[in-house]
Amino acid sequence: MLPLRRPGLSVSTLPKTRHRPPGLDWAVYTQQGVQLSTHTSNTLAGIKTALAELKALPGWNPKQAVFCMEHTGIYNAHLLQQLNELKLALWVGVLFTDQAGRWDAAGQDR
């Protein structure tokens, strides 16, 4: 298996439903596809649980990983603090919508 290089992180802000409570959706992507997909609460305990799952992956090297997430304001503060304290690489993106409601990471018209 090739080294894991790009763990992606998605912050879920959807309202609680009977199928999925609000929290953090975690996914690890490699050249072979999705290696991990899990959901945790947006708490320190939930974040530590997900980080333990990452650590258990074969070939996991946090120094080769970039944690990517969208900017959701105060909602991702716990996660940002934890990743920063662990000195892990982090990318926070900002998404925009056009008048038709389509998402665009650069904020440009399509």
Chimera marker file (.cmm) of the C-alpha trace (Angstrom):
<marker_set name="trace">
<marker id="1" x="0.000" y="0.000" z="0.000" r="1" g="1" b="0" radius="0.5"/>
<marker id="2" x="1.256" y="3.474" z="-0.833" r="1" g="1" b="0" radius="0.5"/>
<marker id="3" x="1.755" y="5.913" z="2.043" r="1" g="1" b="0" radius="0.5"/>
<marker id="4" x="-1.349" y="7.810" z="3.068" r="1" g="1" b="0" radius="0.5"/>
<marker id="5" x="-0.819" y="11.398" z="2.007" r="1" g="1" b="0" radius="0.5"/>
<marker id="6" x="-4.040" y="13.354" z="1.858" r="1" g="1" b="0" radius="0.5"/>
<marker id="7" x="-6.505" y="12.747" z="4.653" r="1" g="1" b="0" radius="0.5"/>
<marker id="8" x="-9.512" y="14.889" z="3.908" r="1" g="1" b="0" radius="0.5"/>
<marker id="9" x="-11.744" y="16.227" z="6.618" r="1" g="1" b="0" radius="0.5"/>
<marker id="10" x="-15.270" y="17.477" z="6.142" r="1" g="1" b="0" radius="0.5"/>
<marker id="11" x="-17.077" y="19.399" z="8.856" r="1" g="1" b="0" radius="0.5"/>
<marker id="12" x="-20.759" y="18.477" z="8.931" r="1" g="1" b="0" radius="0.5"/>
<marker id="13" x="-23.091" y="21.324" z="9.849" r="1" g="1" b="0" radius="0.5"/>
<marker id="14" x="-26.366" y="19.687" z="8.857" r="1" g="1" b="0" radius="0.5"/>
<marker id="15" x="-29.131" y="19.712" z="11.453" r="1" g="1" b="0" radius="0.5"/>
<marker id="16" x="-29.569" y="16.599" z="13.546" r="1" g="1" b="0" radius="0.5"/>
<marker id="17" x="-31.639" y="13.943" z="11.824" r="1" g="1" b="0" radius="0.5"/>
<marker id="18" x="-32.564" y="10.442" z="12.841" r="1" g="1" b="0" radius="0.5"/>
<marker id="19" x="-29.913" y="9.194" z="10.399" r="1" g="1" b="0" radius="0.5"/>
<marker id="20" x="-26.973" y="11.462" z="11.222" r="1" g="1" b="0" radius="0.5"/>
<marker id="21" x="-26.403" y="13.685" z="14.254" r="1" g="1" b="0" radius="0.5"/>
<marker id="22" x="-24.428" y="16.907" z="13.741" r="1" g="1" b="0" radius="0.5"/>
<marker id="23" x="-20.705" y="16.509" z="14.151" r="1" g="1" b="0" radius="0.5"/>
<marker id="24" x="-17.570" y="15.891" z="12.124" r="1" g="1" b="0" radius="0.5"/>
<marker id="25" x="-17.348" y="13.667" z="9.061" r="1" g="1" b="0" radius="0.5"/>
<marker id="26" x="-13.828" y="12.331" z="8.519" r="1" g="1" b="0" radius="0.5"/>
<marker id="27" x="-12.495" y="10.743" z="5.325" r="1" g="1" b="0" radius="0.5"/>
<marker id="28" x="-9.040" y="9.631" z="4.226" r="1" g="1" b="0" radius="0.5"/>
<marker id="29" x="-8.346" y="9.583" z="0.502" r="1" g="1" b="0" radius="0.5"/>
<marker id="30" x="-5.316" y="8.026" z="-1.204" r="1" g="1" b="0" radius="0.5"/>
<marker id="31" x="-4.474" y="7.058" z="-4.768" r="1" g="1" b="0" radius="0.5"/>
<marker id="32" x="-6.387" y="3.815" z="-4.112" r="1" g="1" b="0" radius="0.5"/>
<marker id="33" x="-9.561" y="5.646" z="-3.063" r="1" g="1" b="0" radius="0.5"/>
<marker id="34" x="-11.282" y="6.110" z="0.294" r="1" g="1" b="0" radius="0.5"/>
<marker id="35" x="-9.333" y="4.423" z="3.105" r="1" g="1" b="0" radius="0.5"/>
<marker id="36" x="-11.480" y="5.601" z="6.021" r="1" g="1" b="0" radius="0.5"/>
<marker id="37" x="-14.874" y="7.236" z="6.430" r="1" g="1" b="0" radius="0.5"/>
<marker id="38" x="-16.234" y="7.898" z="9.910" r="1" g="1" b="0" radius="0.5"/>
<marker id="39" x="-18.388" y="10.331" z="11.900" r="1" g="1" b="0" radius="0.5"/>
<marker id="40" x="-17.648" y="11.712" z="15.378" r="1" g="1" b="0" radius="0.5"/>
<marker id="41" x="-19.164" y="14.244" z="17.698" r="1" g="1" b="0" radius="0.5"/>
<marker id="42" x="-17.735" y="17.758" z="17.544" r="1" g="1" b="0" radius="0.5"/>
<marker id="43" x="-16.102" y="17.397" z="20.954" r="1" g="1" b="0" radius="0.5"/>
<marker id="44" x="-12.564" y="16.870" z="22.159" r="1" g="1" b="0" radius="0.5"/>
<marker id="45" x="-13.421" y="13.206" z="22.833" r="1" g="1" b="0" radius="0.5"/>
<marker id="46" x="-14.823" y="12.786" z="19.305" r="1" g="1" b="0" radius="0.5"/>
<marker id="47" x="-11.751" y="14.378" z="17.736" r="1" g="1" b="0" radius="0.5"/>
<marker id="48" x="-9.422" y="12.153" z="19.770" r="1" g="1" b="0" radius="0.5"/>
<marker id="49" x="-11.421" y="9.097" z="18.668" r="1" g="1" b="0" radius="0.5"/>
<marker id="50" x="-10.998" y="10.012" z="14.995" r="1" g="1" b="0" radius="0.5"/>
<marker id="51" x="-7.285" y="10.731" z="15.423" r="1" g="1" b="0" radius="0.5"/>
<marker id="52" x="-6.867" y="7.295" z="17.035" r="1" g="1" b="0" radius="0.5"/>
<marker id="53" x="-8.611" y="5.719" z="14.025" r="1" g="1" b="0" radius="0.5"/>
<marker id="54" x="-6.226" y="7.561" z="11.710" r="1" g="1" b="0" radius="0.5"/>
<marker id="55" x="-3.222" y="6.388" z="13.714" r="1" g="1" b="0" radius="0.5"/>
<marker id="56" x="-4.408" y="2.776" z="13.340" r="1" g="1" b="0" radius="0.5"/>
<marker id="57" x="-4.374" y="2.948" z="9.520" r="1" g="1" b="0" radius="0.5"/>
<marker id="58" x="-1.541" y="1.004" z="7.858" r="1" g="1" b="0" radius="0.5"/>
<marker id="59" x="1.094" y="3.417" z="6.574" r="1" g="1" b="0" radius="0.5"/>
<marker id="60" x="-0.329" y="6.404" z="8.463" r="1" g="1" b="0" radius="0.5"/>
<marker id="61" x="2.218" y="9.203" z="8.798" r="1" g="1" b="0" radius="0.5"/>
<marker id="62" x="0.760" y="12.480" z="10.123" r="1" g="1" b="0" radius="0.5"/>
<marker id="63" x="3.768" y="14.410" z="8.793" r="1" g="1" b="0" radius="0.5"/>
<marker id="64" x="2.709" y="13.459" z="5.229" r="1" g="1" b="0" radius="0.5"/>
<marker id="65" x="-0.933" y="14.411" z="5.800" r="1" g="1" b="0" radius="0.5"/>
<marker id="66" x="-2.839" y="17.610" z="5.131" r="1" g="1" b="0" radius="0.5"/>
<marker id="67" x="-6.113" y="18.100" z="6.994" r="1" g="1" b="0" radius="0.5"/>
<marker id="68" x="-8.578" y="19.967" z="4.767" r="1" g="1" b="0" radius="0.5"/>
<marker id="69" x="-11.858" y="21.498" z="5.860" r="1" g="1" b="0" radius="0.5"/>
<marker id="70" x="-14.215" y="24.296" z="4.995" r="1" g="1" b="0" radius="0.5"/>
<marker id="71" x="-14.420" y="27.369" z="7.201" r="1" g="1" b="0" radius="0.5"/>
<marker id="72" x="-17.537" y="27.083" z="9.356" r="1" g="1" b="0" radius="0.5"/>
<marker id="73" x="-16.798" y="29.775" z="11.910" r="1" g="1" b="0" radius="0.5"/>
<marker id="74" x="-16.855" y="28.865" z="15.586" r="1" g="1" b="0" radius="0.5"/>
<marker id="75" x="-18.178" y="25.367" z="14.790" r="1" g="1" b="0" radius="0.5"/>
<marker id="76" x="-14.722" y="23.996" z="13.975" r="1" g="1" b="0" radius="0.5"/>
<marker id="77" x="-12.820" y="25.801" z="16.760" r="1" g="1" b="0" radius="0.5"/>
<marker id="78" x="-12.236" y="22.616" z="18.831" r="1" g="1" b="0" radius="0.5"/>
<marker id="79" x="-10.832" y="20.822" z="15.809" r="1" g="1" b="0" radius="0.5"/>
<marker id="80" x="-8.613" y="23.705" z="14.715" r="1" g="1" b="0" radius="0.5"/>
<marker id="81" x="-7.192" y="24.026" z="18.219" r="1" g="1" b="0" radius="0.5"/>
<marker id="82" x="-6.488" y="20.295" z="18.509" r="1" g="1" b="0" radius="0.5"/>
<marker id="83" x="-4.811" y="20.000" z="15.087" r="1" g="1" b="0" radius="0.5"/>
<marker id="84" x="-2.757" y="23.125" z="15.764" r="1" g="1" b="0" radius="0.5"/>
<marker id="85" x="-1.582" y="21.812" z="19.152" r="1" g="1" b="0" radius="0.5"/>
<marker id="86" x="-0.467" y="18.585" z="17.431" r="1" g="1" b="0" radius="0.5"/>
<marker id="87" x="1.357" y="20.683" z="14.795" r="1" g="1" b="0" radius="0.5"/>
<marker id="88" x="-0.471" y="18.933" z="11.938" r="1" g="1" b="0" radius="0.5"/>
<marker id="89" x="-0.686" y="20.483" z="8.454" r="1" g="1" b="0" radius="0.5"/>
<marker id="90" x="-4.019" y="22.207" z="7.963" r="1" g="1" b="0" radius="0.5"/>
<marker id="91" x="-5.886" y="23.867" z="5.088" r="1" g="1" b="0" radius="0.5"/>
<marker id="92" x="-9.109" y="25.784" z="5.722" r="1" g="1" b="0" radius="0.5"/>
<marker id="93" x="-11.061" y="26.737" z="2.608" r="1" g="1" b="0" radius="0.5"/>
<marker id="94" x="-13.841" y="29.211" z="2.102" r="1" g="1" b="0" radius="0.5"/>
<marker id="95" x="-16.737" y="28.338" z="-0.193" r="1" g="1" b="0" radius="0.5"/>
<marker id="96" x="-18.981" y="30.821" z="-1.941" r="1" g="1" b="0" radius="0.5"/>
<marker id="97" x="-22.256" y="30.448" z="-3.817" r="1" g="1" b="0" radius="0.5"/>
<marker id="98" x="-23.293" y="32.226" z="-6.970" r="1" g="1" b="0" radius="0.5"/>
<marker id="99" x="-26.785" y="33.601" z="-7.568" r="1" g="1" b="0" radius="0.5"/>
<marker id="100" x="-27.975" y="30.155" z="-8.690" r="1" g="1" b="0" radius="0.5"/>
<marker id="101" x="-26.756" y="28.628" z="-5.396" r="1" g="1" b="0" radius="0.5"/>
<marker id="102" x="-23.860" y="26.701" z="-6.951" r="1" g="1" b="0" radius="0.5"/>
<marker id="103" x="-20.766" y="26.242" z="-4.786" r="1" g="1" b="0" radius="0.5"/>
<marker id="104" x="-17.448" y="27.637" z="-5.943" r="1" g="1" b="0" radius="0.5"/>
<marker id="105" x="-14.292" y="27.500" z="-3.832" r="1" g="1" b="0" radius="0.5"/>
<marker id="106" x="-12.759" y="30.507" z="-5.599" r="1" g="1" b="0" radius="0.5"/>
<marker id="107" x="-15.890" y="32.647" z="-5.469" r="1" g="1" b="0" radius="0.5"/>
<marker id="108" x="-15.828" y="33.025" z="-9.255" r="1" g="1" b="0" radius="0.5"/>
<marker id="109" x="-18.778" y="32.829" z="-11.638" r="1" g="1" b="0" radius="0.5"/>
<marker id="110" x="-19.158" y="29.613" z="-13.588" r="1" g="1" b="0" radius="0.5"/>
<link id1="1" id2="2" r="1" g="1" b="0" radius="0.2"/>
<link id1="2" id2="3" r="1" g="1" b="0" radius="0.2"/>
<link id1="3" id2="4" r="1" g="1" b="0" radius="0.2"/>
<link id1="4" id2="5" r="1" g="1" b="0" radius="0.2"/>
<link id1="5" id2="6" r="1" g="1" b="0" radius="0.2"/>
<link id1="6" id2="7" r="1" g="1" b="0" radius="0.2"/>
<link id1="7" id2="8" r="1" g="1" b="0" radius="0.2"/>
<link id1="8" id2="9" r="1" g="1" b="0" radius="0.2"/>
<link id1="9" id2="10" r="1" g="1" b="0" radius="0.2"/>
<link id1="10" id2="11" r="1" g="1" b="0" radius="0.2"/>
<link id1="11" id2="12" r="1" g="1" b="0" radius="0.2"/>
<link id1="12" id2="13" r="1" g="1" b="0" radius="0.2"/>
<link id1="13" id2="14" r="1" g="1" b="0" radius="0.2"/>
<link id1="14" id2="15" r="1" g="1" b="0" radius="0.2"/>
<link id1="15" id2="16" r="1" g="1" b="0" radius="0.2"/>
<link id1="16" id2="17" r="1" g="1" b="0" radius="0.2"/>
<link id1="17" id2="18" r="1" g="1" b="0" radius="0.2"/>
<link id1="18" id2="19" r="1" g="1" b="0" radius="0.2"/>
<link id1="19" id2="20" r="1" g="1" b="0" radius="0.2"/>
<link id1="20" id2="21" r="1" g="1" b="0" radius="0.2"/>
<link id1="21" id2="22" r="1" g="1" b="0" radius="0.2"/>
<link id1="22" id2="23" r="1" g="1" b="0" radius="0.2"/>
<link id1="23" id2="24" r="1" g="1" b="0" radius="0.2"/>
<link id1="24" id2="25" r="1" g="1" b="0" radius="0.2"/>
<link id1="25" id2="26" r="1" g="1" b="0" radius="0.2"/>
<link id1="26" id2="27" r="1" g="1" b="0" radius="0.2"/>
<link id1="27" id2="28" r="1" g="1" b="0" radius="0.2"/>
<link id1="28" id2="29" r="1" g="1" b="0" radius="0.2"/>
<link id1="29" id2="30" r="1" g="1" b="0" radius="0.2"/>
<link id1="30" id2="31" r="1" g="1" b="0" radius="0.2"/>
<link id1="31" id2="32" r="1" g="1" b="0" radius="0.2"/>
<link id1="32" id2="33" r="1" g="1" b="0" radius="0.2"/>
<link id1="33" id2="34" r="1" g="1" b="0" radius="0.2"/>
<link id1="34" id2="35" r="1" g="1" b="0" radius="0.2"/>
<link id1="35" id2="36" r="1" g="1" b="0" radius="0.2"/>
<link id1="36" id2="37" r="1" g="1" b="0" radius="0.2"/>
<link id1="37" id2="38" r="1" g="1" b="0" radius="0.2"/>
<link id1="38" id2="39" r="1" g="1" b="0" radius="0.2"/>
<link id1="39" id2="40" r="1" g="1" b="0" radius="0.2"/>
<link id1="40" id2="41" r="1" g="1" b="0" radius="0.2"/>
<link id1="41" id2="42" r="1" g="1" b="0" radius="0.2"/>
<link id1="42" id2="43" r="1" g="1" b="0" radius="0.2"/>
<link id1="43" id2="44" r="1" g="1" b="0" radius="0.2"/>
<link id1="44" id2="45" r="1" g="1" b="0" radius="0.2"/>
<link id1="45" id2="46" r="1" g="1" b="0" radius="0.2"/>
<link id1="46" id2="47" r="1" g="1" b="0" radius="0.2"/>
<link id1="47" id2="48" r="1" g="1" b="0" radius="0.2"/>
<link id1="48" id2="49" r="1" g="1" b="0" radius="0.2"/>
<link id1="49" id2="50" r="1" g="1" b="0" radius="0.2"/>
<link id1="50" id2="51" r="1" g="1" b="0" radius="0.2"/>
<link id1="51" id2="52" r="1" g="1" b="0" radius="0.2"/>
<link id1="52" id2="53" r="1" g="1" b="0" radius="0.2"/>
<link id1="53" id2="54" r="1" g="1" b="0" radius="0.2"/>
<link id1="54" id2="55" r="1" g="1" b="0" radius="0.2"/>
<link id1="55" id2="56" r="1" g="1" b="0" radius="0.2"/>
<link id1="56" id2="57" r="1" g="1" b="0" radius="0.2"/>
<link id1="57" id2="58" r="1" g="1" b="0" radius="0.2"/>
<link id1="58" id2="59" r="1" g="1" b="0" radius="0.2"/>
<link id1="59" id2="60" r="1" g="1" b="0" radius="0.2"/>
<link id1="60" id2="61" r="1" g="1" b="0" radius="0.2"/>
<link id1="61" id2="62" r="1" g="1" b="0" radius="0.2"/>
<link id1="62" id2="63" r="1" g="1" b="0" radius="0.2"/>
<link id1="63" id2="64" r="1" g="1" b="0" radius="0.2"/>
<link id1="64" id2="65" r="1" g="1" b="0" radius="0.2"/>
<link id1="65" id2="66" r="1" g="1" b="0" radius="0.2"/>
<link id1="66" id2="67" r="1" g="1" b="0" radius="0.2"/>
<link id1="67" id2="68" r="1" g="1" b="0" radius="0.2"/>
<link id1="68" id2="69" r="1" g="1" b="0" radius="0.2"/>
<link id1="69" id2="70" r="1" g="1" b="0" radius="0.2"/>
<link id1="70" id2="71" r="1" g="1" b="0" radius="0.2"/>
<link id1="71" id2="72" r="1" g="1" b="0" radius="0.2"/>
<link id1="72" id2="73" r="1" g="1" b="0" radius="0.2"/>
<link id1="73" id2="74" r="1" g="1" b="0" radius="0.2"/>
<link id1="74" id2="75" r="1" g="1" b="0" radius="0.2"/>
<link id1="75" id2="76" r="1" g="1" b="0" radius="0.2"/>
<link id1="76" id2="77" r="1" g="1" b="0" radius="0.2"/>
<link id1="77" id2="78" r="1" g="1" b="0" radius="0.2"/>
<link id1="78" id2="79" r="1" g="1" b="0" radius="0.2"/>
<link id1="79" id2="80" r="1" g="1" b="0" radius="0.2"/>
<link id1="80" id2="81" r="1" g="1" b="0" radius="0.2"/>
<link id1="81" id2="82" r="1" g="1" b="0" radius="0.2"/>
<link id1="82" id2="83" r="1" g="1" b="0" radius="0.2"/>
<link id1="83" id2="84" r="1" g="1" b="0" radius="0.2"/>
<link id1="84" id2="85" r="1" g="1" b="0" radius="0.2"/>
<link id1="85" id2="86" r="1" g="1" b="0" radius="0.2"/>
<link id1="86" id2="87" r="1" g="1" b="0" radius="0.2"/>
<link id1="87" id2="88" r="1" g="1" b="0" radius="0.2"/>
<link id1="88" id2="89" r="1" g="1" b="0" radius="0.2"/>
<link id1="89" id2="90" r="1" g="1" b="0" radius="0.2"/>
<link id1="90" id2="91" r="1" g="1" b="0" radius="0.2"/>
<link id1="91" id2="92" r="1" g="1" b="0" radius="0.2"/>
<link id1="92" id2="93" r="1" g="1" b="0" radius="0.2"/>
<link id1="93" id2="94" r="1" g="1" b="0" radius="0.2"/>
<link id1="94" id2="95" r="1" g="1" b="0" radius="0.2"/>
<link id1="95" id2="96" r="1" g="1" b="0" radius="0.2"/>
<link id1="96" id2="97" r="1" g="1" b="0" radius="0.2"/>
<link id1="97" id2="98" r="1" g="1" b="0" radius="0.2"/>
<link id1="98" id2="99" r="1" g="1" b="0" radius="0.2"/>
<link id1="99" id2="100" r="1" g="1" b="0" radius="0.2"/>
<link id1="100" id2="101" r="1" g="1" b="0" radius="0.2"/>
<link id1="101" id2="102" r="1" g="1" b="0" radius="0.2"/>
<link id1="102" id2="103" r="1" g="1" b="0" radius="0.2"/>
<link id1="103" id2="104" r="1" g="1" b="0" radius="0.2"/>
<link id1="104" id2="105" r="1" g="1" b="0" radius="0.2"/>
<link id1="105" id2="106" r="1" g="1" b="0" radius="0.2"/>
<link id1="106" id2="107" r="1" g="1" b="0" radius="0.2"/>
<link id1="107" id2="108" r="1" g="1" b="0" radius="0.2"/>
<link id1="108" id2="109" r="1" g="1" b="0" radius="0.2"/>
<link id1="109" id2="110" r="1" g="1" b="0" radius="0.2"/>
</marker_set>
